[in-house]
């Protein structure tokens, strides 16, 4: 009996786009249906199910994308498990990023590359949830996968763990997005540990720490005599990760000339050591991570679009600590146990009131900052049970006693995170009054509005008045 073809709904008001996509998909063995506006799309989905939606972001002369974002929201509400790929013009990548943050599986730009688009579509379908099931429990996930190094049970974290379990067995490249300090390396470890490659190595490289002059030698290795200091053959990171996983941390820091060299490896799965005369094969699974929005770097011309699509067939967004506050007590106890053991100290605990207080802090530096705070307090106070006053005292000691009340430091924070933290504090201090906040920060109101939008701050609490 012939298996039923997968059905893809195309939503675009440009008939040429509809025809081009329908022909490409038909040639690849898919059934398609086309429509040109959001209302018709929802009606079609109500009458007949689809396996995937390819959706444009604009359906009128307005190019704000509001109609596209609303259609995406409606689809995700009515059909939570139905994956949506957004299509957008080159100049609207930032809009597509908003769509991905709102629940789209991914996006592609017009005009598209047929081969890359089909690879994206197949990967999206292969990793789509089979049914709109409820979010799995932590116990259910732990029974099926090894997530022992990841602490927490907040629903947003559980969605991340479920996604890891779903894609770990594939070879699809994964891009992990998240703020500095929120545990992206742990996610890469979990992907590797739960994959068929777990018996081989996961090779980790900080891309921001490799200088351009050493990139090829570090990544691909060199043979003896390749240059003056090459006394012996040297194996590169790619060769070390053969049949394993290559983790490219801080991928957003890679300069454009080296991006081309990395792209070649990802496309052909081959590389050439510096000074060598032949190509070598590289069977690697690539996982990359960044605290920057790669799509926006692509739009700004700082990151190659072709490399971006090679890296992000699967994107996992890791929530910051402030968006999973219920996990803070679990994390604090776990970290405290680790710190106590590493320093050879006796068992330590945190008073319930102190846990509540820790859970209410902003933690702009995320889990890394929480760990630094717990470690510093335990070492300075030297008690078996830590209380709120102990954390305040340790912070004051760190700042020479010059602060009245806790003001968590900026260790481990990026400039973006420091800026966000300062703006949030000013909004709180001035009760959301935009004029006063702008004056306090030395910004024009227009400049402040741009920063509020970029950092996702303000909202309904911001007051556009001088009152």
HUGIQUI-V702547 format. One record per residue. N is the residue number from 1. RES is the residue in three letters. PHI is phi in whole degrees, -180 to 180 (NA if undefined). PSI is psi in whole degrees, 0 to 359 (NA if undefined). D_CENTER is the distance of its C-alpha to the mean C-alpha in Angstrom with 2 decimals. Layout:
BEGIN
[[N | RES | PHI | PSI | D_CENTER] [N | RES | PHI | PSI | D_CENTER]]
END
This chain:
BEGIN
[[1 | UNK | NA | 132 | 41.46] [2 | UNK | -74 | 133 | 38.95] [3 | UNK | -71 | 149 | 35.39] [4 | UNK | -73 | 137 | 34.20] [5 | UNK | -71 | 147 | 32.09] [6 | UNK | -75 | 143 | 28.61] [7 | UNK | -110 | 133 | 28.76] [8 | UNK | -122 | 128 | 26.49] [9 | UNK | -95 | 127 | 27.06] [10 | UNK | -106 | 122 | 26.86] [11 | UNK | -119 | 105 | 26.87] [12 | UNK | -158 | 140 | 27.93] [13 | UNK | -87 | 3 | 31.00] [14 | UNK | -102 | 113 | 31.73] [15 | UNK | -63 | 329 | 34.09] [16 | UNK | -65 | 321 | 33.54] [17 | UNK | -65 | 316 | 29.82] [18 | UNK | -58 | 312 | 30.84] [19 | UNK | -65 | 315 | 33.46] [20 | UNK | -62 | 313 | 31.36] [21 | UNK | -67 | 317 | 28.50] [22 | UNK | -61 | 319 | 31.08] [23 | UNK | -66 | 314 | 33.01] [24 | UNK | -60 | 315 | 30.05] [25 | UNK | -70 | 321 | 28.95] [26 | UNK | -62 | 318 | 32.60] [27 | UNK | -63 | 336 | 33.11] [28 | UNK | -96 | 6 | 30.21] [29 | UNK | 92 | 18 | 31.79] [30 | UNK | -105 | 151 | 30.07] [31 | UNK | -87 | 143 | 31.89] [32 | UNK | -132 | 157 | 30.88] [33 | UNK | -141 | 141 | 31.84] [34 | UNK | -120 | 148 | 31.52] [35 | UNK | -152 | 167 | 31.86] [36 | UNK | -121 | 9 | 31.62] [37 | UNK | -153 | 159 | 30.68] [38 | UNK | -60 | 319 | 28.53] [39 | UNK | -61 | 314 | 31.60] [40 | UNK | -65 | 324 | 32.74] [41 | UNK | -61 | 314 | 29.33] [42 | UNK | -66 | 323 | 29.34] [43 | UNK | -65 | 317 | 32.98] [44 | UNK | -64 | 319 | 32.35] [45 | UNK | -68 | 331 | 29.56] [46 | UNK | -71 | 329 | 31.99] [47 | UNK | -86 | 324 | 34.70] [48 | UNK | -146 | 133 | 32.91] [49 | UNK | -72 | 157 | 29.61] [50 | UNK | -130 | 160 | 27.10] [51 | UNK | -96 | 340 | 24.54] [52 | UNK | -162 | 147 | 22.25] [53 | UNK | -119 | 130 | 22.38] [54 | UNK | -104 | 114 | 22.03] [55 | UNK | -125 | 130 | 22.15] [56 | UNK | -73 | 162 | 23.03] [57 | UNK | -99 | 343 | 21.87] [58 | UNK | -130 | 136 | 25.38] [59 | UNK | -129 | 19 | 28.70] [60 | UNK | -156 | 184 | 31.11] [61 | UNK | -67 | 334 | 32.17] [62 | UNK | -69 | 141 | 29.72] [63 | UNK | -119 | 26 | 26.39] [64 | UNK | -74 | 338 | 24.44] [65 | UNK | 84 | 4 | 22.55] [66 | UNK | -61 | 320 | 23.66] [67 | UNK | -65 | 319 | 25.36] [68 | UNK | -65 | 316 | 22.41] [69 | UNK | -65 | 324 | 20.08] [70 | UNK | -69 | 318 | 23.00] [71 | UNK | -62 | 317 | 23.57] [72 | UNK | -59 | 315 | 19.96] [73 | UNK | -62 | 319 | 20.41] [74 | UNK | -65 | 318 | 23.81] [75 | UNK | -65 | 316 | 22.69] [76 | UNK | -68 | 331 | 19.96] [77 | UNK | -74 | 317 | 22.65] [78 | UNK | -84 | 330 | 25.39] [79 | UNK | -137 | 73 | 23.58] [80 | UNK | -57 | 327 | 20.42] [81 | UNK | -89 | 355 | 19.96] [82 | UNK | -78 | 117 | 20.67] [83 | UNK | -74 | 143 | 17.81] [84 | UNK | -125 | 127 | 17.85] [85 | UNK | -105 | 125 | 17.10] [86 | UNK | -90 | 142 | 17.65] [87 | UNK | -118 | 136 | 19.89] [88 | UNK | -147 | 159 | 20.38] [89 | UNK | -74 | 161 | 22.48] [90 | UNK | -54 | 320 | 21.37] [91 | UNK | -78 | 359 | 21.89] [92 | UNK | -117 | 29 | 19.73] [93 | UNK | -63 | 321 | 16.23] [94 | UNK | -59 | 325 | 15.20] [95 | UNK | -67 | 318 | 16.71] [96 | UNK | -65 | 325 | 14.81] [97 | UNK | -61 | 318 | 11.45] [98 | UNK | -59 | 320 | 13.12] [99 | UNK | -64 | 319 | 14.07] [100 | UNK | -65 | 320 | 10.72] [101 | UNK | -65 | 335 | 9.86] [102 | UNK | -90 | 1 | 13.34] [103 | UNK | 125 | 356 | 13.01] [104 | UNK | -67 | 149 | 13.59] [105 | UNK | -71 | 324 | 12.55] [106 | UNK | -176 | 189 | 12.13] [107 | UNK | -149 | 163 | 14.59] [108 | UNK | -141 | 158 | 17.20] [109 | UNK | -104 | 154 | 19.66] [110 | UNK | -96 | 137 | 23.43] [111 | UNK | -73 | 152 | 25.26] [112 | UNK | -104 | 162 | 23.31] [113 | UNK | -92 | 122 | 23.99] [114 | UNK | -57 | 314 | 25.58] [115 | UNK | -65 | 316 | 24.53] [116 | UNK | -65 | 320 | 20.83] [117 | UNK | -65 | 317 | 20.90] [118 | UNK | -65 | 325 | 22.74] [119 | UNK | -65 | 318 | 20.35] [120 | UNK | -64 | 317 | 17.43] [121 | UNK | -64 | 314 | 19.78] [122 | UNK | -64 | 319 | 20.95] [123 | UNK | -66 | 319 | 17.59] [124 | UNK | -62 | 317 | 16.56] [125 | UNK | -67 | 321 | 19.99] [126 | UNK | -65 | 329 | 19.94] [127 | UNK | -105 | 5 | 16.86] [128 | UNK | -70 | 147 | 17.80] [129 | UNK | -64 | 135 | 19.10] [130 | UNK | -71 | 336 | 22.89] [131 | UNK | -157 | 154 | 23.89] [132 | UNK | -73 | 61 | 22.82] [133 | UNK | -76 | 160 | 23.21] [134 | UNK | -67 | 158 | 22.52] [135 | UNK | -59 | 128 | 19.51] [136 | UNK | -65 | 154 | 20.68] [137 | UNK | -79 | 163 | 21.99] [138 | UNK | -64 | 320 | 20.86] [139 | UNK | -62 | 319 | 24.27] [140 | UNK | -65 | 320 | 23.89] [141 | UNK | -67 | 318 | 20.60] [142 | UNK | -67 | 332 | 22.21] [143 | UNK | -71 | 337 | 25.26] [144 | UNK | -105 | 330 | 23.47] [145 | UNK | -131 | 167 | 20.81] [146 | UNK | -101 | 96 | 20.63] [147 | UNK | -115 | 32 | 18.07] [148 | UNK | -61 | 333 | 20.62] [149 | UNK | -86 | 354 | 18.52] [150 | UNK | -108 | 122 | 16.06] [151 | UNK | -103 | 132 | 17.88] [152 | UNK | 140 | 159 | 17.61] [153 | UNK | -144 | 19 | 18.55] [154 | UNK | -65 | 143 | 17.05] [155 | UNK | -53 | 323 | 16.50] [156 | UNK | -68 | 324 | 12.83] [157 | UNK | -70 | 321 | 12.36] [158 | UNK | -62 | 324 | 14.83] [159 | UNK | -63 | 321 | 12.98] [160 | UNK | -65 | 315 | 10.08] [161 | UNK | -64 | 321 | 13.06] [162 | UNK | -63 | 320 | 14.85] [163 | UNK | -64 | 320 | 12.24] [164 | UNK | -61 | 313 | 12.40] [165 | UNK | -59 | 327 | 16.14] [166 | UNK | -75 | 325 | 16.29] [167 | UNK | -105 | 350 | 14.76] [168 | UNK | -58 | 322 | 15.81] [169 | UNK | -75 | 347 | 19.28] [170 | UNK | -88 | 174 | 18.44] [171 | UNK | -101 | 4 | 18.16] [172 | UNK | -60 | 135 | 15.45] [173 | UNK | -61 | 142 | 12.94] [174 | UNK | -123 | 133 | 9.39] [175 | UNK | -110 | 123 | 6.35] [176 | UNK | -104 | 119 | 3.73] [177 | UNK | -109 | 142 | 1.46] [178 | UNK | 171 | 159 | 4.33] [179 | UNK | -65 | 161 | 8.01] [180 | UNK | -61 | 134 | 10.51] [181 | UNK | 88 | 7 | 12.19] [182 | UNK | -99 | 6 | 10.11] [183 | UNK | 101 | 31 | 10.45] [184 | UNK | -65 | 325 | 7.87] [185 | UNK | -65 | 324 | 11.20] [186 | UNK | -63 | 324 | 12.57] [187 | UNK | -67 | 318 | 10.11] [188 | UNK | -61 | 317 | 11.17] [189 | UNK | -59 | 317 | 14.67] [190 | UNK | -66 | 321 | 14.64] [191 | UNK | -60 | 316 | 13.77] [192 | UNK | -69 | 315 | 16.63] [193 | UNK | -64 | 332 | 18.95] [194 | UNK | -101 | 16 | 18.94] [195 | UNK | -108 | 166 | 19.51] [196 | UNK | -64 | 349 | 22.95] [197 | UNK | -92 | 6 | 22.21] [198 | UNK | -59 | 333 | 22.23] [199 | UNK | -75 | 343 | 25.73] [200 | UNK | -97 | 180 | 24.71] [201 | UNK | -81 | 151 | 22.77] [202 | UNK | -105 | 118 | 19.12] [203 | UNK | -100 | 122 | 19.43] [204 | UNK | -109 | 129 | 17.05] [205 | UNK | -129 | 130 | 17.24] [206 | UNK | -87 | 106 | 16.16] [207 | UNK | -67 | 335 | 16.28] [208 | UNK | -74 | 346 | 17.16] [209 | UNK | -98 | 354 | 20.19] [210 | UNK | -94 | 120 | 21.78] [211 | UNK | -75 | 147 | 24.42] [212 | UNK | -54 | 324 | 25.07] [213 | UNK | -68 | 337 | 28.55] [214 | UNK | -106 | 1 | 27.39] [215 | UNK | -58 | 309 | 24.41] [216 | UNK | -64 | 318 | 26.52] [217 | UNK | -66 | 318 | 28.44] [218 | UNK | -67 | 315 | 25.46] [219 | UNK | -80 | 319 | 23.52] [220 | UNK | -111 | 351 | 26.58] [221 | UNK | 81 | 179 | 29.32] [222 | UNK | -147 | 162 | 32.87] [223 | UNK | -102 | 159 | 36.41] [224 | UNK | -56 | 132 | 39.31] [225 | UNK | 85 | 4 | 40.86] [226 | UNK | -63 | 327 | 37.93] [227 | UNK | -155 | 179 | 38.45] [228 | UNK | -53 | 313 | 40.63] [229 | UNK | -89 | 5 | 38.73] [230 | UNK | -84 | 82 | 37.75] [231 | UNK | -78 | 331 | 40.35] [232 | UNK | -138 | 168 | 38.80] [233 | UNK | -66 | 144 | 36.33] [234 | UNK | -131 | 129 | 32.75] [235 | UNK | -80 | 133 | 30.07] [236 | UNK | -89 | 174 | 26.68] [237 | UNK | -62 | 322 | 23.16] [238 | UNK | -64 | 316 | 22.99] [239 | UNK | -65 | 322 | 26.31] [240 | UNK | -65 | 334 | 25.38] [241 | UNK | -94 | 7 | 22.44] [242 | UNK | -56 | 127 | 24.85] [243 | UNK | 67 | 11 | 24.46] [244 | UNK | -124 | 214 | 21.54] [245 | UNK | -122 | 137 | 17.88] [246 | UNK | -108 | 115 | 16.84] [247 | UNK | -102 | 114 | 13.80] [248 | UNK | -103 | 94 | 13.06] [249 | UNK | -82 | 151 | 11.53] [250 | UNK | 54 | 46 | 11.27] [251 | UNK | -62 | 335 | 11.58] [252 | UNK | -68 | 347 | 11.74] [253 | UNK | -88 | 354 | 15.01] [254 | UNK | -71 | 130 | 16.79] [255 | UNK | -76 | 162 | 19.84] [256 | UNK | -64 | 323 | 20.93] [257 | UNK | -65 | 323 | 23.88] [258 | UNK | -78 | 337 | 21.94] [259 | UNK | -60 | 323 | 19.34] [260 | UNK | -63 | 317 | 22.40] [261 | UNK | -66 | 322 | 23.37] [262 | UNK | -70 | 320 | 20.05] [263 | UNK | -59 | 321 | 20.05] [264 | UNK | -60 | 319 | 23.54] [265 | UNK | -66 | 317 | 22.57] [266 | UNK | -68 | 325 | 19.84] [267 | UNK | -75 | 314 | 22.35] [268 | UNK | -103 | 348 | 25.45] [269 | UNK | 56 | 33 | 24.33] [270 | UNK | -134 | 158 | 27.05] [271 | UNK | -152 | 168 | 27.47] [272 | UNK | -134 | 122 | 30.49] [273 | UNK | -64 | 150 | 31.19] [274 | UNK | -62 | 127 | 32.65] [275 | UNK | 87 | 353 | 36.39] [276 | UNK | -83 | 160 | 36.30] [277 | UNK | -104 | 353 | 38.19] [278 | UNK | -134 | 158 | 36.24] [279 | UNK | -83 | 148 | 32.80] [280 | UNK | -117 | 151 | 31.11] [281 | UNK | -88 | 144 | 28.98] [282 | UNK | -129 | 106 | 25.48] [283 | UNK | -92 | 92 | 24.26] [284 | UNK | -130 | 151 | 20.66] [285 | UNK | -109 | 124 | 17.39] [286 | UNK | -99 | 127 | 14.57] [287 | UNK | -122 | 129 | 11.19] [288 | UNK | -125 | 161 | 9.31] [289 | UNK | -147 | 150 | 6.84] [290 | UNK | -160 | 151 | 6.91] [291 | UNK | -97 | 7 | 7.23] [292 | UNK | -104 | 159 | 8.65] [293 | UNK | -90 | 99 | 8.31] [294 | UNK | -58 | 322 | 9.62] [295 | UNK | -60 | 324 | 11.45] [296 | UNK | -73 | 327 | 13.33] [297 | UNK | -66 | 324 | 14.27] [298 | UNK | -63 | 314 | 15.61] [299 | UNK | -63 | 329 | 17.61] [300 | UNK | -85 | 358 | 18.96] [301 | UNK | 81 | 12 | 20.12] [302 | UNK | -94 | 347 | 18.29] [303 | UNK | -138 | 135 | 16.25] [304 | UNK | -67 | 133 | 17.97] [305 | UNK | -65 | 320 | 17.23] [306 | UNK | -65 | 323 | 18.49] [307 | UNK | -70 | 322 | 16.24] [308 | UNK | -57 | 313 | 13.13] [309 | UNK | -70 | 333 | 14.38] [310 | UNK | -71 | 327 | 15.24] [311 | UNK | -86 | 331 | 11.84] [312 | UNK | -113 | 38 | 9.80] [313 | UNK | -56 | 323 | 12.36] [314 | UNK | -123 | 128 | 9.93] [315 | UNK | -115 | 129 | 6.32] [316 | UNK | -117 | 121 | 4.88] [317 | UNK | -101 | 119 | 3.42] [318 | UNK | -93 | 123 | 5.35] [319 | UNK | -69 | 145 | 8.26] [320 | UNK | -69 | 164 | 10.23] [321 | UNK | -62 | 326 | 13.63] [322 | UNK | -67 | 343 | 15.60] [323 | UNK | -97 | 6 | 14.18] [324 | UNK | -142 | 53 | 15.37] [325 | UNK | -60 | 330 | 18.61] [326 | UNK | -64 | 344 | 20.61] [327 | UNK | -86 | 349 | 18.94] [328 | UNK | -60 | 315 | 20.19] [329 | UNK | -59 | 319 | 23.70] [330 | UNK | -62 | 315 | 22.53] [331 | UNK | -65 | 317 | 20.33] [332 | UNK | -61 | 314 | 23.20] [333 | UNK | -63 | 317 | 25.79] [334 | UNK | -63 | 312 | 23.83] [335 | UNK | -64 | 318 | 23.12] [336 | UNK | -61 | 319 | 26.73] [337 | UNK | -62 | 318 | 28.07] [338 | UNK | -64 | 315 | 26.22] [339 | UNK | -65 | 316 | 27.43] [340 | UNK | -59 | 315 | 30.95] [341 | UNK | -67 | 320 | 31.18] [342 | UNK | -67 | 331 | 29.95] [343 | UNK | -97 | 4 | 32.66] [344 | UNK | 69 | 29 | 35.28] [345 | UNK | -92 | 165 | 35.72] [346 | UNK | -74 | 174 | 36.93] [347 | UNK | -56 | 141 | 34.94] [348 | UNK | -131 | 154 | 33.41] [349 | UNK | -139 | 172 | 32.33] [350 | UNK | -124 | 130 | 31.14] [351 | UNK | -61 | 145 | 33.43] [352 | UNK | -52 | 317 | 32.27] [353 | UNK | -64 | 324 | 32.70] [354 | UNK | -69 | 324 | 30.59] [355 | UNK | -64 | 318 | 27.74] [356 | UNK | -62 | 319 | 27.97] [357 | UNK | -67 | 316 | 28.02] [358 | UNK | -61 | 322 | 24.96] [359 | UNK | -67 | 339 | 23.09] [360 | UNK | -92 | 352 | 24.08] [361 | UNK | -76 | 156 | 22.83] [362 | UNK | -74 | 330 | 19.93] [363 | UNK | 47 | 60 | 18.16] [364 | UNK | -64 | 337 | 16.35] [365 | UNK | -92 | 6 | 15.74] [366 | UNK | 62 | 212 | 14.26] [367 | UNK | -63 | 325 | 15.41] [368 | UNK | -61 | 318 | 16.62] [369 | UNK | -70 | 322 | 18.85] [370 | UNK | -60 | 317 | 20.09] [371 | UNK | -63 | 316 | 21.12] [372 | UNK | -61 | 319 | 22.89] [373 | UNK | -65 | 315 | 24.71] [374 | UNK | -65 | 317 | 25.88] [375 | UNK | -64 | 314 | 26.97] [376 | UNK | -62 | 316 | 28.86] [377 | UNK | -65 | 316 | 30.54] [378 | UNK | -61 | 317 | 31.66] [379 | UNK | -73 | 323 | 33.16] [380 | UNK | -78 | 323 | 34.86] [381 | UNK | -86 | 319 | 36.21] [382 | UNK | 68 | 31 | 37.15] [383 | UNK | -105 | 159 | 37.57] [384 | UNK | -83 | 339 | 36.92] [385 | UNK | -128 | 121 | 35.62] [386 | UNK | -92 | 136 | 33.43] [387 | UNK | -118 | 171 | 34.11] [388 | UNK | -57 | 318 | 32.69] [389 | UNK | -61 | 329 | 35.38] [390 | UNK | -67 | 321 | 34.37] [391 | UNK | -67 | 320 | 30.86] [392 | UNK | -64 | 316 | 32.53] [393 | UNK | -64 | 319 | 35.14] [394 | UNK | -65 | 322 | 32.68] [395 | UNK | -68 | 319 | 30.78] [396 | UNK | -64 | 321 | 34.13] [397 | UNK | -62 | 319 | 35.18] [398 | UNK | -63 | 327 | 32.11] [399 | UNK | -105 | 23 | 33.12] [400 | UNK | 67 | 25 | 36.82] [401 | UNK | 71 | 15 | 37.68] [402 | UNK | -90 | 0 | 37.16] [403 | UNK | -115 | 142 | 34.91] [404 | UNK | -100 | 98 | 36.19] [405 | UNK | 97 | 162 | 33.65] [406 | UNK | -71 | 133 | 30.16] [407 | UNK | -135 | 97 | 27.85] [408 | UNK | -57 | 137 | 24.80] [409 | UNK | -71 | 183 | 24.35] [410 | UNK | -111 | 22 | 21.60] [411 | UNK | -59 | 134 | 21.20] [412 | UNK | 77 | 7 | 17.80] [413 | UNK | -98 | 146 | 16.70] [414 | UNK | -83 | 168 | 15.79] [415 | UNK | -59 | 321 | 18.19] [416 | UNK | -59 | 317 | 15.80] [417 | UNK | -70 | 322 | 15.53] [418 | UNK | -62 | 315 | 19.31] [419 | UNK | -61 | 315 | 20.03] [420 | UNK | -61 | 317 | 18.16] [421 | UNK | -62 | 315 | 20.01] [422 | UNK | -64 | 318 | 23.31] [423 | UNK | -66 | 318 | 23.10] [424 | UNK | -61 | 318 | 22.34] [425 | UNK | -64 | 319 | 25.32] [426 | UNK | -67 | 321 | 27.54] [427 | UNK | -61 | 319 | 26.80] [428 | UNK | -67 | 318 | 27.79] [429 | UNK | -66 | 324 | 30.85] [430 | UNK | -106 | 21 | 32.13] [431 | UNK | 51 | 37 | 31.36] [432 | UNK | 78 | 7 | 29.10] [433 | UNK | -73 | 112 | 31.90] [434 | UNK | -61 | 316 | 30.31] [435 | UNK | -61 | 316 | 33.43] [436 | UNK | -70 | 322 | 33.79] [437 | UNK | -64 | 315 | 30.16] [438 | UNK | -60 | 317 | 30.37] [439 | UNK | -65 | 318 | 33.67] [440 | UNK | -65 | 327 | 32.48] [441 | UNK | -93 | 357 | 29.56] [442 | UNK | 72 | 33 | 31.78] [443 | UNK | -118 | 157 | 29.92] [444 | UNK | -75 | 160 | 31.28] [445 | UNK | -64 | 324 | 30.31] [446 | UNK | -63 | 315 | 28.72] [447 | UNK | -64 | 322 | 26.56] [448 | UNK | -66 | 317 | 25.60] [449 | UNK | -59 | 320 | 24.73] [450 | UNK | -62 | 319 | 22.35] [451 | UNK | -71 | 324 | 20.59] [452 | UNK | -62 | 318 | 20.63] [453 | UNK | -67 | 318 | 18.95] [454 | UNK | -64 | 322 | 16.25] [455 | UNK | -94 | 358 | 15.51] [456 | UNK | 68 | 36 | 16.14] [457 | UNK | -110 | 174 | 19.36] [458 | UNK | 94 | 269 | 22.93] [459 | UNK | 64 | 211 | 23.14] [460 | UNK | -69 | 338 | 26.49] [461 | UNK | -79 | 347 | 27.42] [462 | UNK | -80 | 133 | 27.75] [463 | UNK | -110 | 122 | 31.39] [464 | UNK | -91 | 70 | 32.43] [465 | UNK | -156 | 167 | 35.85] [466 | UNK | -99 | 5 | 37.99] [467 | UNK | -66 | NA | 39.55]]
END
